[in-house]
Amino acid sequence: MIFPKVLLDQLMNTNDIFKLLQTVLLFSLGIFIGQTASSFLQNEAFYRRRIVLEKFQHDLCDHLSEVDCTNLEDPKLLI
């Protein structure tokens, strides 16, 4: 929202093409850095969630492999 106003001010007030290009490059660089950081953080969070889920699944599998199946339906065990 700020970028069009800045461009119009540069075009209307001063006809300095170097200042206009500098403004465009600065805004473009800011957008590029912001998008790169956002993409990196989203990917990092995704992989960390996957690691936590994988550890949970592994612990659940270990726990289920140690279940005593012979006494599983024994009423004394369920109480």
Sequence and secondary structure as in RCSB ss.txt:
>XXXX:A:sequence
MIFPKVLLDQLMNTNDIFKLLQTVLLFSLGIFIGQTASSFLQNEAFYRRRIVLEKFQHDLCDHLSEVDCTNLEDP
KLLI
>XXXX:A:secstr
 HHHHHHHHHHHH   HHHHHHHHHHHHHHHHHHHHHHHHHHHHHHHHHHHHHHHHHHHHHHHHHT  STTTT H
HHH 
